Amino acid sequence: MKRQLHLCYTSDTHGHVFPVEYGTNTPSACGLLNLAAAYHKDGNTLILDGGDTLQGTPFSQYYLDHAAQWPFHPIAMAMNAAGYDYVTLGNHDFNYGYAPLRDYLRALKARCLCANVQDLRGELPLEATAIHTLANGLRVGLVGIVTDYVNVWEQPANLTELKITDAFTAAKEALQVLRPACDICICIYHGGFEKDLETGRILSDSGENIAVRLCEELGYDLVLTGHQHMPVEAVRLGGTHAVQPPAGAGRYCAITVEEKQGGVQIASQFQPAGSQHPEEPYNTLLPLEKDVQRWLDLPVGRLSEPVLPENKLDAALAGSRVAGLFNQVQLAATAADFACTSLGNEPVGLVTEVTMRSITAAYLFPNTLVVLQVTQQDLKEALERCAAYFTLQDGQPCIAEDFLKPKIEHYNYDFYAGLSYTFDLRRPVGQRVIKLCRADGSPLGPGPFRLCTSNYRATGTGGYEVLSRCKVLWRGTEEMPQLAAEYLRRNSPLPPLVKNGPIVLW
């Protein structure tokens, strides 16, 4: 009988531990606890994760803000219960700095493989590669890699004791070590596909995602990707099998690798997390979950009128009042001349009585604020990227494919406050901003000006490279959801929110 390796693989679980949708406080068939009940493990099975584990839900955020009050690490405890063997790091796992990352990895029973992360302090239990011998004798070589775009996105203060090196080079060097000693070689890569998997069209040449290159140029048997939140059940690139599970711990990828003459045969398919969970550590973690729910239901302020959920295209065309609120918060916190913000992929609104739950549902990210020095030309160039969000079909505006593939990226469309700006969609991309002035209609002038944006956008991510070249005048440390809550407490009831967005012609 031919020997087999069975894998259960997740990536981008993003703080989902309990089976709940926090925005609505409704049950959801997801979470690490449910995955713990879904996995079936034996001596020929490995359970792997591709990173972005610490950030993403109010549960994970609340824990990280109150970690000293709890004698356990809930995410590590849930992963231990699920039996994870090996994990790598995702870009969001660096968001909170060195100590929270160290505490998570120390509490984790799984071995963390990340060949392109160097720990300059030497306190993280990190390894580059591992060779795991199964009960049936198969030797499985594993390496973990994180997208080196962490160097672009992350706040510099969070990387002072870490060095992120080139992802492709680390993967290549690891394979040279593993291939002679192993029957099966696996790369766990927290990064995605830089080409359209159907047409081969290049989607990005930034280096953020290099999975296609890893597959086609190196020769791993299996590349386990993540980061893009793009479900890829199975794809063959060169001689390599690749997958990417959905985000949010609702499904995992079940993979079977069977040895055959001269190589291996691989099959993969998604499986649901299901609706069951083990009593432990569910019961141990439940008091923390109840604290999270109480915190989410705390009222923080009041609007004079509610905001109905805003359709993504409609808001981009006619303006967003939710974006208007967050830009108000940014301007109040920094006294900048202008502000820009983006919203998540799902339509959101705000009820009159605003709670932490509604804030965290409307603003999904643990972003901090950055003030940049910009010129009129910088602003125009950034707004041209916003204008590229649209395309015309039969004379009507639609969302451009670049913001929908390979993953949905509505969060890369920005809404500006303090400016009045007009897009003409009949013009070519890059030439659509036909008017730019102050919000009161007065001329803008050449600048310089102070623009407040998120630490994420300030890196130039999402096609806003112009912002990465602008001088940083100030960096904040407090995260936007908390800033929004403080603003509402001080200023409630807020007058009707003003829409932020362009004037659009077509």
C-alpha positions in Angstrom: 0.0 0.0 0.0 1.3 3.4 -1.0 2.1 5.8 1.9 -0.1 8.9 2.4 0.2 12.2 4.1 -3.0 13.9 5.3 -3.1 17.6 5.9 -5.6 20.0 7.4 -4.7 23.6 6.4 -6.0 27.0 7.4 -4.8 30.5 6.9 -6.0 33.9 7.8 -8.2 32.8 10.7 -8.0 36.4 11.8 -8.9 36.1 15.5 -11.9 33.9 14.9 -12.0 31.6 18.0 -15.7 31.4 19.0 -18.4 30.5 16.5 -20.0 33.9 16.4 -20.4 36.8 14.0 -19.5 39.8 16.2 -21.1 42.5 14.1 -24.5 41.0 14.6 -23.9 38.8 17.6 -25.3 35.8 15.8 -24.0 32.2 15.7 -21.7 31.3 12.9 -20.3 27.9 11.8 -16.7 29.1 12.1 -13.8 29.6 14.5 -10.8 27.7 15.8 -12.9 25.9 18.5 -15.2 24.4 15.8 -12.2 23.4 13.7 -10.8 21.6 16.8 -13.9 19.4 16.7 -13.7 18.9 12.9 -10.1 17.7 12.6 -9.3 14.0 12.8 -5.7 13.4 13.6 -3.4 10.4 13.5 0.3 9.7 13.0 0.1 10.4 9.3 -1.8 13.7 9.6 -0.4 17.2 10.1 -2.4 20.3 10.9 -0.9 23.5 9.5 -1.7 27.2 9.5 -0.5 30.0 7.2 -0.7 33.0 9.5 -2.7 36.2 10.2 -4.0 34.6 13.4 -3.8 37.4 16.0 -5.8 40.2 14.4 -9.2 40.5 13.0 -12.1 40.2 15.5 -13.2 42.2 18.5 -12.4 39.1 20.5 -8.7 39.2 19.6 -8.5 43.0 19.9 -10.2 42.9 23.4 -7.8 40.2 24.6 -4.7 42.0 23.4 -5.9 45.1 25.1 -6.5 43.2 28.4 -4.0 40.4 28.2 -2.6 41.0 31.7 -6.0 40.1 33.2 -6.0 36.6 31.8 -3.8 33.6 32.7 -3.9 32.1 29.2 -3.5 33.1 25.6 -6.9 32.3 24.1 -5.8 32.0 20.4 -2.9 29.8 21.3 -5.1 27.7 23.6 -7.7 27.2 20.8 -4.9 26.2 18.3 -3.4 23.8 20.8 -6.8 22.2 21.3 -7.1 21.8 17.5 -3.7 20.0 17.4 -1.8 22.4 15.1 1.7 21.0 14.3 3.3 23.8 12.3 2.4 27.4 11.6 3.9 30.4 10.0 3.4 34.1 10.5 1.2 36.5 8.6 1.7 40.2 8.0 -1.0 41.1 10.6 0.7 39.0 13.3 3.3 41.8 13.5 0.7 44.6 14.1 1.1 44.6 17.9 4.8 44.6 18.2 7.4 42.1 19.6 6.0 41.2 23.0 2.5 40.1 22.0 4.0 38.0 19.2 6.4 36.4 21.6 3.7 35.7 24.1 1.5 34.0 21.4 4.4 31.8 20.1 5.5 30.8 23.6 2.0 29.7 24.5 1.6 27.7 21.2 2.5 24.0 21.1 2.9 24.1 17.3 6.3 24.9 15.9 6.5 28.3 14.1 8.4 28.1 10.8 9.3 31.4 9.2 12.6 31.2 7.3 12.7 34.9 6.3 12.1 36.4 9.8 15.2 37.0 11.9 14.7 37.6 15.6 17.4 40.1 16.6 16.5 39.8 20.3 16.5 36.0 20.2 13.3 35.4 22.3 10.9 34.1 19.7 10.6 30.3 19.2 11.1 30.6 15.5 12.6 28.0 13.1 13.3 28.1 9.4 12.5 24.6 8.4 11.4 21.2 9.8 11.6 17.6 8.8 8.7 15.6 10.2 8.7 11.8 9.9 5.2 10.3 9.8 4.2 7.0 11.4 4.3 5.4 8.0 7.9 6.6 7.5 7.3 9.4 5.0 9.7 12.3 5.6 7.9 15.6 5.2 10.0 18.8 4.8 8.3 22.0 5.7 9.3 25.7 5.5 7.3 28.8 6.4 7.6 32.1 4.6 5.8 35.5 5.1 5.4 38.1 2.4 8.3 40.5 2.7 5.9 43.3 2.1 5.7 43.4 5.9 8.6 45.8 5.6 6.4 48.2 3.6 3.2 48.0 5.7 4.3 47.6 9.3 5.0 50.5 11.6 8.7 50.8 12.0 8.5 50.5 15.8 7.1 47.0 15.5 10.1 45.8 13.5 13.0 47.2 15.5 13.9 43.8 16.8 13.0 41.8 13.7 14.3 41.6 10.2 12.2 40.4 7.3 14.3 39.2 4.4 13.4 38.3 0.8 10.7 35.7 0.6 11.7 34.0 -2.6 15.4 33.7 -1.6 14.4 32.1 1.7 12.1 29.7 0.0 14.8 28.7 -2.5 17.5 28.2 0.1 15.1 26.1 2.3 14.2 23.8 -0.6 17.9 23.2 -1.3 18.2 21.9 2.3 14.9 19.9 2.4 14.8 18.2 -1.0 17.7 15.8 -0.5 16.5 14.8 2.9 12.7 14.5 2.3 10.1 12.5 0.4 7.6 15.5 0.3 8.5 19.2 0.4 5.9 21.8 1.5 6.1 25.6 1.5 3.7 27.4 3.8 3.6 30.8 2.3 1.7 33.8 3.7 1.3 35.4 0.4 -0.9 34.9 -2.6 -0.9 34.6 -6.4 0.5 37.4 -8.5 -1.2 36.2 -11.7 -4.8 35.5 -12.7 -5.0 31.7 -12.3 -7.3 31.3 -15.4 -5.7 33.7 -17.9 -2.1 34.1 -16.5 -2.5 37.9 -16.6 -0.1 39.6 -14.2 -2.1 41.2 -11.4 0.8 42.7 -9.5 4.5 43.0 -9.9 5.1 44.6 -6.5 6.5 41.5 -4.8 3.7 41.4 -2.3 2.5 38.1 -3.7 4.9 35.6 -5.4 3.1 32.2 -5.2 3.1 31.6 -8.9 6.8 32.2 -9.1 7.4 29.9 -6.1 5.5 27.2 -7.8 6.9 27.6 -11.3 10.5 28.2 -10.5 11.4 26.2 -7.4 9.8 22.8 -7.5 8.0 22.3 -4.1 5.5 19.5 -4.2 2.9 21.6 -2.4 2.6 25.4 -1.8 0.1 26.4 0.8 -0.8 30.0 0.3 -2.8 32.7 2.1 -3.1 36.4 2.6 -5.4 37.1 -0.4 -8.5 35.6 1.2 -9.2 34.0 -2.2 -10.5 30.4 -2.0 -8.4 28.2 -4.3 -9.3 24.6 -3.7 -6.6 23.2 -6.1 -4.4 24.6 -8.8 -1.4 23.1 -10.6 1.4 25.5 -11.5 4.4 24.0 -13.1 5.0 20.8 -11.2 3.5 22.2 -7.9 0.1 21.8 -6.4 -1.2 24.9 -4.6 -4.2 25.9 -2.5 -5.5 28.8 -0.6 -8.3 28.4 2.0 -10.9 31.0 2.7 -10.3 33.4 5.5 -12.2 33.5 8.9 -11.9 29.9 10.0 -15.1 28.8 8.4 -13.5 26.2 6.1 -10.2 24.4 6.0 -8.4 22.6 3.2 -8.2 18.8 3.5 -5.2 17.6 1.4 -4.0 14.1 0.7 -0.5 13.5 -0.6 0.3 10.0 -1.8 3.6 8.8 -2.9 3.9 7.3 -6.4 6.7 6.2 -8.7 9.0 9.2 -9.1 6.9 11.6 -7.2 3.6 12.3 -5.4 0.0 12.7 -6.2 -2.0 15.4 -4.5 -5.7 16.0 -4.0 -7.3 18.8 -2.1 -10.8 20.0 -1.2 -12.4 22.4 1.3 -14.2 21.1 4.3 -16.5 23.1 6.7 -15.6 23.9 10.3 -19.0 22.6 11.3 -21.2 23.6 14.2 -19.7 21.6 17.0 -16.9 22.5 19.5 -15.2 20.6 22.3 -16.2 21.5 25.9 -12.6 22.5 26.5 -11.2 25.0 26.0 -14.6 26.4 25.2 -15.7 26.6 28.9 -12.4 28.0 30.0 -12.5 30.7 27.4 -16.2 31.5 27.8 -15.7 34.2 30.6 -13.4 36.1 28.2 -16.0 35.8 25.4 -18.7 37.2 27.8 -16.5 40.1 28.7 -16.0 40.8 25.0 -19.8 40.8 24.4 -20.4 43.1 27.3 -17.7 45.5 26.0 -19.2 45.4 22.5 -22.6 46.4 23.8 -21.4 49.4 25.7 -22.9 52.6 24.4 -20.3 55.1 23.3 -22.4 57.9 21.8 -25.4 59.0 19.8 -26.1 60.2 16.2 -28.8 62.6 15.5 -30.1 60.2 12.8 -29.2 56.7 11.7 -27.2 55.8 8.6 -28.6 53.0 6.6 -26.1 50.4 5.2 -24.3 51.9 2.2 -24.0 49.9 -1.0 -20.4 49.9 -2.1 -20.9 51.3 -5.6 -23.5 53.9 -4.5 -21.3 55.1 -1.7 -18.3 55.4 -4.0 -20.3 57.4 -6.5 -22.4 59.6 -4.2 -20.4 59.7 -1.0 -20.4 57.9 2.3 -21.6 59.2 5.7 -19.9 56.4 7.5 -16.6 57.5 5.9 -17.6 61.0 6.8 -17.7 60.1 10.5 -14.2 58.4 10.5 -12.7 61.3 8.6 -14.2 63.7 11.3 -12.4 61.6 13.9 -9.1 61.7 12.0 -9.3 65.5 11.6 -10.2 66.0 15.2 -7.3 63.8 16.4 -4.7 65.5 14.2 -5.8 68.9 13.1 -4.7 68.0 9.6 -5.9 69.9 6.6 -7.5 66.9 4.9 -8.2 63.3 5.7 -8.9 60.1 3.8 -10.3 56.8 5.0 -11.5 53.6 3.5 -14.2 51.1 4.5 -14.4 47.3 4.6 -15.8 45.1 1.9 -19.3 44.7 3.3 -21.9 47.5 3.3 -22.3 49.0 6.7 -24.5 51.6 8.4 -24.8 53.0 11.9 -27.8 53.1 14.2 -28.6 56.1 16.4 -27.3 54.6 19.6 -23.7 53.8 18.7 -21.9 51.0 20.5 -18.5 49.5 20.3 -20.1 46.7 18.3 -21.3 49.1 15.6 -17.9 50.9 15.5 -15.9 47.7 15.1 -18.4 46.4 12.5 -18.0 49.7 10.5 -14.2 50.0 11.0 -12.6 46.6 10.8 -9.0 47.4 11.0 -6.5 48.1 13.9 -5.1 51.0 12.0 -3.4 53.9 13.6 -3.1 57.4 12.1 -0.3 59.0 10.1 -0.1 62.6 9.0 1.8 63.2 5.7 3.1 66.3 4.0 1.5 66.4 0.6 1.3 68.7 -2.4 -1.7 69.4 -4.7 0.0 67.1 -7.2 0.3 64.3 -4.6 -3.4 64.6 -3.8 -4.3 64.5 -7.5 -2.3 61.4 -8.1 -3.9 59.6 -5.1 -7.3 60.6 -6.3 -6.6 59.2 -9.7 -6.2 55.9 -8.0 -9.6 56.3 -6.4 -11.1 57.2 -9.8 -9.7 53.9 -11.2 -12.2 52.1 -8.9 -14.8 52.7 -11.7 -15.3 51.4 -15.2 -18.2 52.1 -17.6 -20.3 49.3 -19.0 -23.0 50.4 -21.5 -22.4 53.9 -20.3 -23.1 53.1 -16.7 -20.5 53.1 -13.9 -19.5 49.7 -12.4 -16.6 48.6 -10.2 -13.4 47.9 -12.0 -12.1 44.4 -12.1 -8.8 45.4 -10.5 -10.7 46.0 -7.3 -12.5 42.6 -7.5 -9.8 40.2 -8.6 -7.9 38.3 -7.4 -9.7 39.3 -4.3 -12.3 41.9 -3.5 -10.6 45.2 -2.4 -13.3 47.8 -1.8 -11.1 48.9 1.1 -8.7 50.3 -1.4 -11.1 53.0 -2.4 -10.6 56.1 -0.3 -13.0 58.8 0.7 -11.6 62.3 1.3 -12.7 65.1 3.7 -11.8 68.7 3.3 -11.6 68.5 -0.5 -14.1 68.9 -3.3 -13.1 66.7 -6.3 -14.7 65.7 -9.5 -14.1 62.5 -11.5 -15.0 62.2 -15.2 -15.3 58.5 -16.0 -15.4 59.1 -19.7 -11.7 60.0 -19.6 -8.9 57.4 -19.5 -7.7 56.0 -16.2 -5.1 58.3 -14.8 -6.7 61.4 -16.4 -10.1 61.5 -14.6 -9.6 64.1 -11.9 -10.9 67.2 -13.7 -11.5 69.5 -10.6 -9.8 69.7 -7.2 -10.3 72.4 -4.7 -11.1 72.9 -1.0 -14.4 71.7 0.3 -15.7 75.3 0.4 -14.8 75.7 -3.3 -11.8 78.0 -2.8 -8.6 77.2 -4.7 -6.3 74.6 -3.3 -3.0 76.1 -4.2 0.2 74.1 -4.6 0.7 73.2 -0.9 2.3 71.7 1.1 -0.7 70.4 3.1 -1.2 68.0 6.0 -3.1 64.8 5.0 -4.2 62.4 7.7 -4.5 58.8 6.6 -4.1 55.3 8.1 -0.7 53.7 8.7 -1.8 51.1 6.1 -2.4 53.6 3.4 0.6 55.8 4.2 2.8 52.9 3.1 1.4 53.3 -0.5 -0.4 50.0 -0.4 -3.4 49.5 -2.7 -2.0 51.4 -5.6 -1.2 54.7 -3.7 2.5 54.6 -4.1 2.6 58.4 -4.2 1.8 58.5 -0.5 4.8 56.3 0.3 7.0 59.0 -1.1 5.5 61.8 1.1 7.2 63.0 4.3 5.8 61.7 7.5 5.0 64.6 9.9 3.4 62.6 12.7 2.5 59.0 13.7 -0.2 58.1 16.2 -0.3 55.0 18.4 -4.0 54.8 19.3 -6.1 52.6 17.0 -9.0 54.1 15.1 -11.9 52.2 16.7 -10.9 53.5 20.1 -10.4 57.0 18.7 -13.9 56.9 17.2 -15.4 55.8 20.5 -13.6 58.6 22.4 -14.8 61.2 19.8 -18.4 60.0 20.1 -18.3 60.2 23.9 -17.1 63.8 23.8 -19.3 65.1 21.0 -22.7 63.2 21.2 -25.2 63.7 19.9 -23.5 64.3 16.6 -25.2 66.4 14.0 -26.2 64.7 10.7 -23.1 63.1 9.2 -21.8 64.7 6.0 -21.1 62.5 3.0 -17.5 62.3 1.9 -16.8 61.4 -1.7 -16.4 62.7 -5.2 -18.7 64.4 -7.8 -18.8 61.8 -10.6 -19.6 62.4 -14.2 -20.3 59.8 -16.8 
